[in-house]
Structure formats: C-alpha cells, structure tokens
C-alpha cells in the first residue's frame, strides 16, 4: 500500500474537498483494518475494515479522517496493523503554497503538483505551467515521498536546479570535446613532422 495522491487545498472549503488516496501496488488483496494514517501535526485516523484489491485505490476524504492538510508543508505517514511505517509522503512548497485545486500525485519516489485530480483512479501528471507572482511552477516543484519504511522524507530540488545541472553538463561535454580535439590535432601535427 502506498500513498498515491492527496489534495491539501481544494477549490472551495477544505473540509468539503480534501482527500488522501492510497493504492494497492501488491499482487494480493490487503485488508486495511487497523492501519493508521497520520499527518505532520500528529492527527491520526485508524482505517476500518476495508479490503483493497491489487491495483485498486481507496480514497479517504476529510469528512472521514478529520485530518486537515496544510497548504504549505505537510507530511503523511501510513502505518500497517503492526505499526510499521509503510509509506511517507512529504511536500514543502518553499516559496509557493499549494494552489487551489492542485493535488500532489505519486511519481516514483516523489510527489508532483497536478491540476488533474483523479481520486480513486490512476494519476495524471500535469506538465502545464502555472503563473503565480510572476514565477513559473511546473511539476518539478514538488514533494518527496519516502517508501523505505523510516526516516524523514527529503525535500526535492526545484526544476530550475535541474536546468542548471543540464547547462553545466553541456559545458563539461563541450570542454571534453575541445580537449580531445586538441590532443588529436597535436598528434596529427607531430606525425606530419615525423613524416617530413
């Protein structure tokens, strides 16, 4: 079982729209009776008898859990019936709060903002750019998820850092090519001198 999606800032009243979605990625049905989900503040909800088939989703709305998700920073913990930490989802928007109507969806080992809400269905990632205070925010500005069963989830880097890394990589490749060219050129010049 993994935390698959959560909506911290729904359009309209938070209590009417917030939800946490779980997905069963195993090959066997899982009975969530006694499993717990907890937020960063320590608010805990114990799941009742709920059987989730392989590949199936379960949506836990605010009206059921009473867990109020923060719009600028949140950590969710999923514990199995034995109290073992199964999944942890964390996001810290840093310079940006979660925009109204954007959920965070699991993308491998991190969470990405999307404006395509899919409670109870497979996630749809959004590559669209949202303007906020004259800045760009893409799905790269995200959240991290830690499925290792312990420890604090780490903050992911922003998309601009990825762009800088690509530029640096390009410069390094260019310099390496120039160096190889110079070595080959010198080798050819010295061979020509020997021939003469």
C-alpha positions in Angstrom: 0.0 0.0 0.0 1.3 3.4 -0.9 0.1 7.0 -0.6 -0.8 7.8 -4.2 -2.4 11.3 -4.1 -3.5 14.0 -1.7 -5.3 17.3 -2.1 -4.3 19.9 0.5 -6.0 22.9 -1.0 -9.3 22.1 -2.8 -11.3 24.8 -4.6 -13.9 25.8 -2.0 -14.0 24.7 1.6 -11.1 22.5 2.7 -13.4 20.3 4.7 -15.5 19.6 1.7 -12.8 18.6 -0.7 -9.5 17.5 0.9 -8.7 13.8 0.5 -5.9 11.3 0.8 -5.7 8.4 -1.7 -4.0 5.1 -1.2 -3.2 2.4 -3.8 -2.5 -1.3 -3.5 0.5 -2.0 -5.7 0.9 -5.5 -4.5 -0.4 -8.7 -6.2 -2.6 -9.6 -3.2 -5.7 -8.0 -1.6 -4.9 -6.0 1.5 -7.3 -5.6 4.5 -6.6 -2.1 5.9 -8.5 -2.8 9.2 -6.3 -1.3 11.9 -4.0 0.6 9.6 -3.4 4.2 10.5 -2.7 7.4 8.6 -1.1 10.3 10.5 -0.3 13.9 9.4 2.6 16.1 10.5 0.7 17.6 13.4 0.2 14.0 14.8 -3.5 13.8 13.9 -4.2 10.1 13.4 -7.0 8.2 11.6 -7.5 4.5 12.0 -8.9 2.8 9.0 -11.8 0.4 9.5 -12.4 -3.0 7.7 -11.6 -2.1 4.1 -10.3 -4.7 1.6 -8.3 -3.2 -1.3 -7.8 -5.5 -4.3 -4.5 -5.4 -6.3 -4.3 -2.2 -8.3 -7.3 -0.8 -6.5 -7.5 2.7 -5.0 -9.1 3.8 -1.8 -10.0 7.5 -1.1 -10.1 8.8 2.4 -11.9 12.2 2.4 -11.5 14.8 5.1 -15.1 14.2 6.2 -14.0 10.7 7.2 -10.5 11.2 8.6 -10.9 14.7 10.0 -7.2 15.3 9.0 -6.7 18.9 7.8 -3.9 19.1 5.3 -1.6 22.1 5.4 -1.2 24.2 2.2 2.5 25.0 2.5 4.0 22.0 4.2 2.7 18.6 5.1 3.9 15.1 5.9 1.7 12.0 5.8 2.6 8.6 7.3 0.9 5.3 6.6 1.3 2.5 9.2 0.2 -1.1 8.9 -1.7 -3.0 11.5 1.6 -3.9 13.3 2.6 -0.2 13.5 5.3 -0.5 10.8 5.7 2.6 8.6 4.7 1.6 5.1 4.7 4.9 3.2 5.6 8.5 3.9 4.7 11.4 1.7 6.1 14.9 2.2 5.9 18.2 0.5 7.3 21.6 1.3 6.3 24.2 -1.3 9.1 26.6 0.0 8.2 29.8 -2.0 4.8 28.6 -3.1 1.8 27.3 -1.3 -0.3 24.5 -2.9 -2.6 26.3 -5.3 -6.4 25.8 -5.0 -7.4 22.7 -7.0 -4.0 21.2 -7.3 -3.3 17.8 -5.8 0.0 16.1 -5.3 0.4 12.7 -7.1 3.0 10.0 -6.7 5.6 9.9 -9.4 8.0 7.1 -8.4 9.7 8.2 -5.2 8.4 11.8 -5.3 5.2 13.8 -5.5 4.3 16.3 -8.2 1.7 19.0 -8.3 -1.0 18.5 -10.9 -4.3 20.2 -11.7 -5.8 16.8 -12.9 -7.5 15.4 -9.8 -8.0 11.7 -10.0 -9.4 10.4 -6.7 -9.9 6.6 -7.0 -8.2 6.4 -10.4 -4.7 6.3 -11.9 -2.8 9.6 -11.5 -2.4 12.0 -14.4 0.7 14.2 -14.3 0.4 17.8 -15.5 3.2 19.4 -17.4 1.4 22.7 -17.6 3.0 25.9 -16.2 1.1 27.9 -13.7 1.7 31.6 -13.2 1.9 32.8 -9.6 3.5 36.1 -8.6 5.3 36.2 -12.0 7.1 32.9 -11.5 6.8 29.6 -13.2 5.9 26.4 -11.3 6.0 23.1 -13.0 5.6 19.6 -11.7 9.3 19.7 -10.9 8.5 21.9 -7.8 7.5 19.2 -5.6 7.4 17.0 -3.0 9.2 13.9 -2.0 8.0 10.5 -0.9 9.9 8.0 1.1 8.9 4.4 0.9 11.8 2.9 2.8 9.9 2.5 6.0 11.6 5.0 8.1 13.4 8.3 8.4 12.3 11.8 7.3 11.3 12.3 3.7 13.7 14.6 1.9 12.9 17.8 0.0 13.3 17.5 -3.7 15.1 20.1 -5.7 13.2 22.6 -7.9 13.1 22.4 -11.6 15.4 25.4 -12.0 18.1 23.3 -10.4 17.6 20.6 -13.0 18.0 23.2 -15.8 21.3 24.5 -14.2 22.6 20.9 -14.0 21.8 20.4 -17.7 23.7 23.6 -18.6 26.7 22.6 -16.5 26.7 19.1 -18.1 26.6 20.7 -21.6 29.6 22.9 -20.7 31.5 19.9 -19.4 30.8 17.9 -22.5 31.9 20.8 -24.7 35.1 21.2 -22.8 35.8 17.5 -23.0 35.3 17.5 -26.8 37.6 20.5 -27.2 40.3 18.8 -25.2 40.0 15.6 -27.3 40.2 17.7 -30.5 43.3 19.4 -29.3 45.0 16.1 -28.4 44.2 14.6 -31.8 45.3 17.8 -33.6 48.7 17.8 -31.7 49.1 14.1 -32.5 48.4 14.7 -36.2 50.9 17.6 -36.3 53.6 15.6 -34.6 53.0 12.6 -37.1 53.3 15.0 -40.0 56.6 16.4 -38.7 58.0 12.8 -38.4 56.9 12.0 -41.9 58.6 15.1 -43.2 
